[in-house]
Amino acid sequence: MTKHPGAVTMAAFLATGAAPMGARAQTVVENTLASAWTTTAEWTLHEDLRVWGPPDGYLGDIIAVAADSRDNIYILDGLTQEIHVFDAGGGFLHTLGGQGQGAGEFREALGPAIAPGDTLWVADQGAPRYSIFGPDGTLIGTRVRKATWGMITDRCTIAPDGSYMEWGVRYPNRERSDDPSDVDLVHYYPVRVSPDAERLDTLPHLEFVLQLADLPSVGLRRPAQFGPRLKRALGCRDDVWFASSGEYRVYRRSLAGDTTVVFTLARVRPAPVDEADRDELRATFERYGAPALLRDYLQALPENKPVIVGLFVDGAGHVFVAPETSRVDAGTVIDVFREDGVFLGRVAVPEEVRIDASKAHARGDYLLFAGEDEVGTPYVTRLRIGR
């Protein structure tokens, strides 16, 4: 069987009990833009809050954002390894963490996850543990991470009994060879961890084939710039949503491995990789002084960019897709679907807001995004949903 780069492969569906398009999918929905806002009132987005950072400084590298039931906002800054907490009105509350190995500190934090009771869990990739903070910011305990899984920043991932869901990642080809660059085949799978962290329940995986770039200057292969990726999010009903970013086709699958919903949006054409994209790549590598590596990556650029920039859910019956197409710039619109795959409509992001749709958090009546201004200063924006 031929496996196409960037495809969610047929083999994965057959191996895990899920169904590709046209097989055992329970619901298949082919949407068009013409169906927008025909089943519900049209949505709008307006910015009602912008957070630049704590009182004594600015944000650096925003890794993830989250909000709790009180609408407090949590922002993980990857540069300082701090989580800054703000109230619903944008007032600064406190800062958690910081670079280090001591109690309540992080070496490589992955993102804030809100548990029942508004406790905060922070996974540390640089140390095998979770740090758990109370609603007031007090460190109330740690949990050992017995394996290096993924982060749990998805909604609804921590149960009241203390069990939780993570993403696991495996590279089967690399496990069978001595070549460290043999990473084109990837298995992503949800992992359910027991409250005592003693039992790991590995669930059926998603299989994805990355588009790799040959890098003769270093003798390795690495994922190509602008190549498709697997976008995925854990839902709130024992399900997972995923899509190859190279095409506008989104799947809903139960944790047992059965595909229950497939939806598409018709007449979506990818945006080409243009000279501005090449200039952005050049600027990145010029900062590191690696001209030979830059040539390798430039030669391996695909013709088109992915059409899906972000995929996330709100736990209130909605799935959000942030597209980039030949007619839509990344971060300018958000497509809204019901959980049954029906397209509700496309909502415009306010023109004065510049968002990174890959760093998002959705609540019932607003969306949080990382963003930046015209000169690259980062911020977090809250976009209130109007209906």
LOKE-586290 format. One record per residue (C-alpha): residue number from 1; chain; x, y, z. Coordinates in steps of 0.2 Angstrom, whole numbers, plus 2048, in hexadecimal, padded with zeros to 3 digits. Layout:
BEGIN
node num=NUM	chaine=A	east=X	north=Y	up=Z
...
END
This chain:
BEGIN
node num=1	chaine=A	east=800	north=800	up=800
node num=2	chaine=A	east=807	north=811	up=7FB
node num=3	chaine=A	east=807	north=81D	up=80A
node num=4	chaine=A	east=806	north=830	up=804
node num=5	chaine=A	east=810	north=83D	up=80E
node num=6	chaine=A	east=804	north=846	up=81A
node num=7	chaine=A	east=7F6	north=83A	up=818
node num=8	chaine=A	east=7EC	north=832	up=827
node num=9	chaine=A	east=7EF	north=821	up=820
node num=10	chaine=A	east=7E2	north=814	up=81B
node num=11	chaine=A	east=7ED	north=807	up=824
node num=12	chaine=A	east=7EB	north=810	up=835
node num=13	chaine=A	east=7D8	north=810	up=833
node num=14	chaine=A	east=7D7	north=7FE	up=82F
node num=15	chaine=A	east=7E3	north=7F9	up=83D
node num=16	chaine=A	east=7DA	north=803	up=84B
node num=17	chaine=A	east=7C8	north=800	up=846
node num=18	chaine=A	east=7C5	north=811	up=83F
node num=19	chaine=A	east=7BE	north=814	up=82E
node num=20	chaine=A	east=7C4	north=820	up=820
node num=21	chaine=A	east=7B9	north=82A	up=815
node num=22	chaine=A	east=7AC	north=81E	up=80D
node num=23	chaine=A	east=7AE	north=80F	up=818
node num=24	chaine=A	east=7A6	north=80D	up=82A
node num=25	chaine=A	east=7A5	north=81F	up=82F
node num=26	chaine=A	east=794	north=822	up=837
node num=27	chaine=A	east=792	north=834	up=831
node num=28	chaine=A	east=79A	north=83C	up=822
node num=29	chaine=A	east=796	north=84E	up=81F
node num=30	chaine=A	east=79C	north=857	up=80F
node num=31	chaine=A	east=79A	north=86A	up=813
node num=32	chaine=A	east=79B	north=879	up=808
node num=33	chaine=A	east=79D	north=88C	up=80C
node num=34	chaine=A	east=78C	north=88E	up=806
node num=35	chaine=A	east=785	north=885	up=815
node num=36	chaine=A	east=78C	north=892	up=821
node num=37	chaine=A	east=780	north=898	up=82F
node num=38	chaine=A	east=771	north=88F	up=828
node num=39	chaine=A	east=76E	north=885	up=838
node num=40	chaine=A	east=772	north=892	up=845
node num=41	chaine=A	east=775	north=8A4	up=848
node num=42	chaine=A	east=784	north=8AC	up=840
node num=43	chaine=A	east=793	north=8AD	up=84C
node num=44	chaine=A	east=79F	north=8BC	up=84D
node num=45	chaine=A	east=7AF	north=8BF	up=857
node num=46	chaine=A	east=7B5	north=8CE	up=860
node num=47	chaine=A	east=7C4	north=8D1	up=86A
node num=48	chaine=A	east=7C0	north=8D6	up=87C
node num=49	chaine=A	east=7D0	north=8D2	up=885
node num=50	chaine=A	east=7E3	north=8D3	up=880
node num=51	chaine=A	east=7F0	north=8CD	up=88C
node num=52	chaine=A	east=802	north=8D3	up=889
node num=53	chaine=A	east=80A	north=8CB	up=899
node num=54	chaine=A	east=80D	north=8CD	up=8AB
node num=55	chaine=A	east=80F	north=8DF	up=8B3
node num=56	chaine=A	east=822	north=8DE	up=8B2
node num=57	chaine=A	east=824	north=8D8	up=8A0
node num=58	chaine=A	east=81E	north=8D1	up=890
node num=59	chaine=A	east=81B	north=8BF	up=88A
node num=60	chaine=A	east=828	north=8B6	up=881
node num=61	chaine=A	east=825	north=8A6	up=878
node num=62	chaine=A	east=812	north=8A1	up=87B
node num=63	chaine=A	east=811	north=88E	up=87B
node num=64	chaine=A	east=7FF	north=88C	up=880
node num=65	chaine=A	east=7F0	north=894	up=888
node num=66	chaine=A	east=7E2	north=88E	up=892
node num=67	chaine=A	east=7D3	north=894	up=89D
node num=68	chaine=A	east=7CA	north=88D	up=8AC
node num=69	chaine=A	east=7B8	north=88E	up=8B1
node num=70	chaine=A	east=7BA	north=89F	up=8B9
node num=71	chaine=A	east=7C1	north=8A5	up=8A8
node num=72	chaine=A	east=7D2	north=8A8	up=8AF
node num=73	chaine=A	east=7DF	north=8A7	up=8A2
node num=74	chaine=A	east=7EF	north=89D	up=8A2
node num=75	chaine=A	east=7FE	north=8A1	up=897
node num=76	chaine=A	east=80D	north=896	up=896
node num=77	chaine=A	east=81D	north=89F	up=890
node num=78	chaine=A	east=82A	north=893	up=88A
node num=79	chaine=A	east=838	north=8A0	up=88C
node num=80	chaine=A	east=836	north=8A2	up=89E
node num=81	chaine=A	east=82D	north=891	up=8A2
node num=82	chaine=A	east=820	north=89C	up=8AC
node num=83	chaine=A	east=80D	north=89B	up=8AB
node num=84	chaine=A	east=805	north=8AC	up=8AD
node num=85	chaine=A	east=7F4	north=8AC	up=8B4
node num=86	chaine=A	east=7E7	north=8BA	up=8B1
node num=87	chaine=A	east=7D5	north=8BC	up=8B6
node num=88	chaine=A	east=7C6	north=8BE	up=8AB
node num=89	chaine=A	east=7C9	north=8D1	up=8A9
node num=90	chaine=A	east=7DB	north=8CF	up=8A5
node num=91	chaine=A	east=7E2	north=8D3	up=8B6
node num=92	chaine=A	east=7F2	north=8CB	up=8BB
node num=93	chaine=A	east=7F0	north=8BE	up=8C9
node num=94	chaine=A	east=801	north=8B5	up=8CA
node num=95	chaine=A	east=80E	north=8AB	up=8C2
node num=96	chaine=A	east=812	north=899	up=8C4
node num=97	chaine=A	east=821	north=88F	up=8C0
node num=98	chaine=A	east=831	north=895	up=8B9
node num=99	chaine=A	east=841	north=88D	up=8B2
node num=100	chaine=A	east=848	north=880	up=8BE
node num=101	chaine=A	east=846	north=86E	up=8C6
node num=102	chaine=A	east=83F	north=873	up=8D7
node num=103	chaine=A	east=82E	north=871	up=8DD
node num=104	chaine=A	east=822	north=87A	up=8D2
node num=105	chaine=A	east=82F	north=87E	up=8C5
node num=106	chaine=A	east=830	north=878	up=8B3
node num=107	chaine=A	east=83E	north=873	up=8A7
node num=108	chaine=A	east=834	north=871	up=897
node num=109	chaine=A	east=821	north=874	up=89B
node num=110	chaine=A	east=815	north=86E	up=88E
node num=111	chaine=A	east=806	north=878	up=892
node num=112	chaine=A	east=7F8	north=87B	up=89F
node num=113	chaine=A	east=7EA	north=86F	up=8A1
node num=114	chaine=A	east=7DB	north=873	up=8AC
node num=115	chaine=A	east=7D4	north=865	up=8B7
node num=116	chaine=A	east=7C3	north=865	up=8C0
node num=117	chaine=A	east=7C3	north=871	up=8CE
node num=118	chaine=A	east=7CE	north=87D	up=8C4
node num=119	chaine=A	east=7DE	north=875	up=8C9
node num=120	chaine=A	east=7EC	north=877	up=8BD
node num=121	chaine=A	east=7F7	north=869	up=8B6
node num=122	chaine=A	east=807	north=86C	up=8AE
node num=123	chaine=A	east=811	north=85F	up=8A5
node num=124	chaine=A	east=824	north=861	up=8A5
node num=125	chaine=A	east=82C	north=858	up=896
node num=126	chaine=A	east=83D	north=85C	up=89E
node num=127	chaine=A	east=838	north=853	up=8AE
node num=128	chaine=A	east=82D	north=843	up=8B0
node num=129	chaine=A	east=81F	north=84C	up=8BA
node num=130	chaine=A	east=810	north=856	up=8BA
node num=131	chaine=A	east=80F	north=865	up=8C6
node num=132	chaine=A	east=7FD	north=868	up=8CD
node num=133	chaine=A	east=7F8	north=879	up=8D3
node num=134	chaine=A	east=7E8	north=87E	up=8DC
node num=135	chaine=A	east=7DD	north=88C	up=8D6
node num=136	chaine=A	east=7E6	north=899	up=8E0
node num=137	chaine=A	east=7F7	north=894	up=8D8
node num=138	chaine=A	east=7FD	north=88A	up=8E7
node num=139	chaine=A	east=807	north=87A	up=8E2
node num=140	chaine=A	east=7FD	north=86C	up=8E9
node num=141	chaine=A	east=806	north=85D	up=8E3
node num=142	chaine=A	east=80F	north=854	up=8D5
node num=143	chaine=A	east=80C	north=844	up=8CB
node num=144	chaine=A	east=819	north=839	up=8C3
node num=145	chaine=A	east=819	north=837	up=8B0
node num=146	chaine=A	east=820	north=826	up=8AE
node num=147	chaine=A	east=821	north=828	up=89B
node num=148	chaine=A	east=824	north=837	up=890
node num=149	chaine=A	east=814	north=839	up=888
node num=150	chaine=A	east=80C	north=849	up=880
node num=151	chaine=A	east=804	north=858	up=888
node num=152	chaine=A	east=7F2	north=858	up=88F
node num=153	chaine=A	east=7ED	north=86A	up=88A
node num=154	chaine=A	east=7DE	north=863	up=882
node num=155	chaine=A	east=7CD	north=867	up=88A
node num=156	chaine=A	east=7C5	north=859	up=895
node num=157	chaine=A	east=7D4	north=84F	up=897
node num=158	chaine=A	east=7D5	north=84E	up=8AA
node num=159	chaine=A	east=7C7	north=844	up=8B2
node num=160	chaine=A	east=7C0	north=848	up=8C4
node num=161	chaine=A	east=7C8	north=837	up=8CA
node num=162	chaine=A	east=7D9	north=83D	up=8C5
node num=163	chaine=A	east=7DB	north=833	up=8B6
node num=164	chaine=A	east=7E1	north=83C	up=8A6
node num=165	chaine=A	east=7E4	north=83B	up=894
node num=166	chaine=A	east=7F4	north=83E	up=88A
node num=167	chaine=A	east=7FA	north=83D	up=879
node num=168	chaine=A	east=808	north=82F	up=876
node num=169	chaine=A	east=813	north=830	up=867
node num=170	chaine=A	east=81D	north=822	up=85F
node num=171	chaine=A	east=829	north=821	up=84F
node num=172	chaine=A	east=827	north=80E	up=84A
node num=173	chaine=A	east=834	north=80F	up=83C
node num=174	chaine=A	east=841	north=817	up=848
node num=175	chaine=A	east=83E	north=809	up=854
node num=176	chaine=A	east=843	north=7FD	up=847
node num=177	chaine=A	east=852	north=805	up=840
node num=178	chaine=A	east=862	north=80E	up=846
node num=179	chaine=A	east=85E	north=81D	up=83C
node num=180	chaine=A	east=859	north=82C	up=847
node num=181	chaine=A	east=851	north=835	up=838
node num=182	chaine=A	east=845	north=827	up=834
node num=183	chaine=A	east=836	north=830	up=83B
node num=184	chaine=A	east=82A	north=831	up=82C
node num=185	chaine=A	east=81E	north=825	up=834
node num=186	chaine=A	east=816	north=82B	up=844
node num=187	chaine=A	east=809	north=823	up=850
node num=188	chaine=A	east=7FF	north=82F	up=85B
node num=189	chaine=A	east=7F4	north=827	up=868
node num=190	chaine=A	east=7EA	north=82C	up=877
node num=191	chaine=A	east=7F0	north=825	up=887
node num=192	chaine=A	east=7E5	north=824	up=896
node num=193	chaine=A	east=7EE	north=825	up=8A7
node num=194	chaine=A	east=7E7	north=81E	up=8B7
node num=195	chaine=A	east=7E6	north=82A	up=8C7
node num=196	chaine=A	east=7F5	north=821	up=8CF
node num=197	chaine=A	east=7FF	north=823	up=8BE
node num=198	chaine=A	east=802	north=810	up=8BF
node num=199	chaine=A	east=7F7	north=80B	up=8B0
node num=200	chaine=A	east=7F9	north=811	up=89F
node num=201	chaine=A	east=7EA	north=80C	up=893
node num=202	chaine=A	east=7F1	north=80F	up=881
node num=203	chaine=A	east=7E3	north=811	up=875
node num=204	chaine=A	east=7E2	north=80F	up=862
node num=205	chaine=A	east=7EE	north=81A	up=859
node num=206	chaine=A	east=7EE	north=826	up=84B
node num=207	chaine=A	east=7FB	north=823	up=83D
node num=208	chaine=A	east=802	north=831	up=833
node num=209	chaine=A	east=810	north=832	up=826
node num=210	chaine=A	east=81A	north=842	up=827
node num=211	chaine=A	east=821	north=84A	up=818
node num=212	chaine=A	east=834	north=84B	up=81B
node num=213	chaine=A	east=842	north=856	up=814
node num=214	chaine=A	east=852	north=84E	up=810
node num=215	chaine=A	east=860	north=859	up=818
node num=216	chaine=A	east=871	north=853	up=810
node num=217	chaine=A	east=87A	north=861	up=819
node num=218	chaine=A	east=877	north=857	up=82A
node num=219	chaine=A	east=874	north=846	up=823
node num=220	chaine=A	east=862	north=845	up=82A
node num=221	chaine=A	east=850	north=846	up=825
node num=222	chaine=A	east=844	north=852	up=82F
node num=223	chaine=A	east=832	north=857	up=82C
node num=224	chaine=A	east=830	north=863	up=81E
node num=225	chaine=A	east=82C	north=875	up=821
node num=226	chaine=A	east=81A	north=878	up=81C
node num=227	chaine=A	east=817	north=866	up=81B
node num=228	chaine=A	east=806	north=85E	up=821
node num=229	chaine=A	east=804	north=85A	up=833
node num=230	chaine=A	east=7F8	north=850	up=83D
node num=231	chaine=A	east=7EC	north=85C	up=847
node num=232	chaine=A	east=7E3	north=854	up=855
node num=233	chaine=A	east=7D9	north=858	up=865
node num=234	chaine=A	east=7D1	north=84D	up=872
node num=235	chaine=A	east=7BF	north=850	up=874
node num=236	chaine=A	east=7B4	north=850	up=883
node num=237	chaine=A	east=7A9	north=841	up=87F
node num=238	chaine=A	east=7B7	north=833	up=87E
node num=239	chaine=A	east=7BB	north=838	up=86D
node num=240	chaine=A	east=7CA	north=83F	up=863
node num=241	chaine=A	east=7C9	north=84B	up=854
node num=242	chaine=A	east=7D7	north=84B	up=847
node num=243	chaine=A	east=7DC	north=850	up=835
node num=244	chaine=A	east=7EA	north=851	up=82A
node num=245	chaine=A	east=7EE	north=863	up=828
node num=246	chaine=A	east=7F1	north=860	up=815
node num=247	chaine=A	east=7DE	north=85E	up=811
node num=248	chaine=A	east=7CE	north=865	up=818
node num=249	chaine=A	east=7C7	north=854	up=81F
node num=250	chaine=A	east=7C4	north=852	up=832
node num=251	chaine=A	east=7C1	north=842	up=83B
node num=252	chaine=A	east=7B9	north=83E	up=84B
node num=253	chaine=A	east=7BD	north=82E	up=853
node num=254	chaine=A	east=7B9	north=825	up=863
node num=255	chaine=A	east=7C7	north=820	up=86F
node num=256	chaine=A	east=7C3	north=80E	up=86B
node num=257	chaine=A	east=7C8	north=811	up=859
node num=258	chaine=A	east=7B7	north=813	up=84F
node num=259	chaine=A	east=7B5	north=822	up=844
node num=260	chaine=A	east=7A5	north=82A	up=847
node num=261	chaine=A	east=7A5	north=83A	up=83D
node num=262	chaine=A	east=7AE	north=840	up=82E
node num=263	chaine=A	east=7AC	north=852	up=827
node num=264	chaine=A	east=7B3	north=85C	up=819
node num=265	chaine=A	east=7B1	north=86E	up=812
node num=266	chaine=A	east=7B0	north=86E	up=7FF
node num=267	chaine=A	east=7BA	north=879	up=7F3
node num=268	chaine=A	east=7C9	north=87D	up=7FE
node num=269	chaine=A	east=7D9	north=880	up=7F5
node num=270	chaine=A	east=7E9	north=880	up=7FE
node num=271	chaine=A	east=7F4	north=890	up=7FE
node num=272	chaine=A	east=805	north=88F	up=7F4
node num=273	chaine=A	east=815	north=890	up=7FD
node num=274	chaine=A	east=81B	north=8A1	up=7F7
node num=275	chaine=A	east=82A	north=8AC	up=7F8
node num=276	chaine=A	east=824	north=8B4	up=808
node num=277	chaine=A	east=824	north=8A2	up=810
node num=278	chaine=A	east=836	north=89F	up=809
node num=279	chaine=A	east=83C	north=8B0	up=810
node num=280	chaine=A	east=835	north=8AB	up=821
node num=281	chaine=A	east=83E	north=89B	up=820
node num=282	chaine=A	east=84E	north=8A4	up=81B
node num=283	chaine=A	east=84C	north=8B0	up=82A
node num=284	chaine=A	east=84B	north=8A2	up=836
node num=285	chaine=A	east=85A	north=899	up=830
node num=286	chaine=A	east=865	north=8A8	up=82E
node num=287	chaine=A	east=863	north=8AB	up=841
node num=288	chaine=A	east=86B	north=89A	up=844
node num=289	chaine=A	east=878	north=89D	up=837
node num=290	chaine=A	east=875	north=88D	up=82D
node num=291	chaine=A	east=875	north=890	up=81A
node num=292	chaine=A	east=877	north=87E	up=815
node num=293	chaine=A	east=869	north=878	up=81F
node num=294	chaine=A	east=85E	north=887	up=818
node num=295	chaine=A	east=862	north=881	up=806
node num=296	chaine=A	east=85C	north=86F	up=80B
node num=297	chaine=A	east=84C	north=875	up=812
node num=298	chaine=A	east=848	north=881	up=804
node num=299	chaine=A	east=84B	north=873	up=7F7
node num=300	chaine=A	east=83F	north=868	up=801
node num=301	chaine=A	east=830	north=874	up=802
node num=302	chaine=A	east=820	north=86E	up=7FC
node num=303	chaine=A	east=816	north=877	up=7EF
node num=304	chaine=A	east=807	north=87B	up=7FA
node num=305	chaine=A	east=804	north=87E	up=80D
node num=306	chaine=A	east=7F9	north=875	up=818
node num=307	chaine=A	east=7E7	north=87A	up=818
node num=308	chaine=A	east=7E3	north=877	up=82B
node num=309	chaine=A	east=7ED	north=882	up=837
node num=310	chaine=A	east=7E4	north=87E	up=847
node num=311	chaine=A	east=7D7	north=871	up=84D
node num=312	chaine=A	east=7CF	north=872	up=85E
node num=313	chaine=A	east=7BF	north=86F	up=868
node num=314	chaine=A	east=7B5	north=879	up=875
node num=315	chaine=A	east=7AD	north=86B	up=87F
node num=316	chaine=A	east=79C	north=873	up=87B
node num=317	chaine=A	east=798	north=86A	up=86B
node num=318	chaine=A	east=7A3	north=874	up=85F
node num=319	chaine=A	east=7B2	north=870	up=854
node num=320	chaine=A	east=7BD	north=87E	up=84E
node num=321	chaine=A	east=7C8	north=87D	up=83E
node num=322	chaine=A	east=7D4	north=88B	up=83A
node num=323	chaine=A	east=7D8	north=88B	up=828
node num=324	chaine=A	east=7E5	north=892	up=81C
node num=325	chaine=A	east=7E0	north=891	up=80A
node num=326	chaine=A	east=7E3	north=89A	up=7F9
node num=327	chaine=A	east=7D6	north=8A7	up=7FE
node num=328	chaine=A	east=7D8	north=8A7	up=811
node num=329	chaine=A	east=7E7	north=8AC	up=81B
node num=330	chaine=A	east=7EC	north=8A2	up=82A
node num=331	chaine=A	east=7E4	north=8AA	up=83A
node num=332	chaine=A	east=7D7	north=8B4	up=831
node num=333	chaine=A	east=7C8	north=8A9	up=833
node num=334	chaine=A	east=7C2	north=89A	up=83D
node num=335	chaine=A	east=7B6	north=88D	up=837
node num=336	chaine=A	east=7A9	north=886	up=843
node num=337	chaine=A	east=7A1	north=875	up=842
node num=338	chaine=A	east=795	north=86B	up=84D
node num=339	chaine=A	east=79B	north=85B	up=854
node num=340	chaine=A	east=791	north=851	up=848
node num=341	chaine=A	east=79B	north=859	up=83A
node num=342	chaine=A	east=78F	north=866	up=834
node num=343	chaine=A	east=797	north=877	up=82F
node num=344	chaine=A	east=790	north=885	up=838
node num=345	chaine=A	east=79A	north=893	up=830
node num=346	chaine=A	east=7AA	north=89D	up=82E
node num=347	chaine=A	east=7AD	north=8AB	up=83A
node num=348	chaine=A	east=7B9	north=8B9	up=837
node num=349	chaine=A	east=7C7	north=8BD	up=843
node num=350	chaine=A	east=7C7	north=8D0	up=847
node num=351	chaine=A	east=7D3	north=8D8	up=83B
node num=352	chaine=A	east=7DD	north=8E1	up=849
node num=353	chaine=A	east=7E1	north=8D0	up=850
node num=354	chaine=A	east=7F0	north=8C5	up=84B
node num=355	chaine=A	east=7EE	north=8B3	up=851
node num=356	chaine=A	east=7F7	north=8A3	up=851
node num=357	chaine=A	east=7E9	north=896	up=84F
node num=358	chaine=A	east=7F4	north=888	up=854
node num=359	chaine=A	east=7F4	north=88F	up=866
node num=360	chaine=A	east=7E2	north=890	up=86B
node num=361	chaine=A	east=7D6	north=88C	up=879
node num=362	chaine=A	east=7C3	north=88C	up=876
node num=363	chaine=A	east=7B5	north=88F	up=883
node num=364	chaine=A	east=7A3	north=88F	up=881
node num=365	chaine=A	east=7A2	north=8A2	up=87D
node num=366	chaine=A	east=7B4	north=8A7	up=879
node num=367	chaine=A	east=7C4	north=8A2	up=871
node num=368	chaine=A	east=7D6	north=8A5	up=877
node num=369	chaine=A	east=7E4	north=8A6	up=86B
node num=370	chaine=A	east=7F7	north=8AA	up=86C
node num=371	chaine=A	east=7FA	north=8B9	up=860
node num=372	chaine=A	east=807	north=8C7	up=85C
node num=373	chaine=A	east=807	north=8D9	up=856
node num=374	chaine=A	east=80E	north=8E0	up=847
node num=375	chaine=A	east=820	north=8E0	up=84E
node num=376	chaine=A	east=81F	north=8CF	up=855
node num=377	chaine=A	east=81B	north=8D2	up=867
node num=378	chaine=A	east=811	north=8C4	up=86E
node num=379	chaine=A	east=800	north=8C5	up=877
node num=380	chaine=A	east=7F1	north=8BA	up=87B
node num=381	chaine=A	east=7E0	north=8C0	up=874
node num=382	chaine=A	east=7CE	north=8BB	up=87A
node num=383	chaine=A	east=7C2	north=8BB	up=86C
node num=384	chaine=A	east=7B0	north=8BB	up=872
node num=385	chaine=A	east=7A3	north=8B2	up=868
node num=386	chaine=A	east=793	north=8BC	up=863
node num=387	chaine=A	east=784	north=8B3	up=85D
END
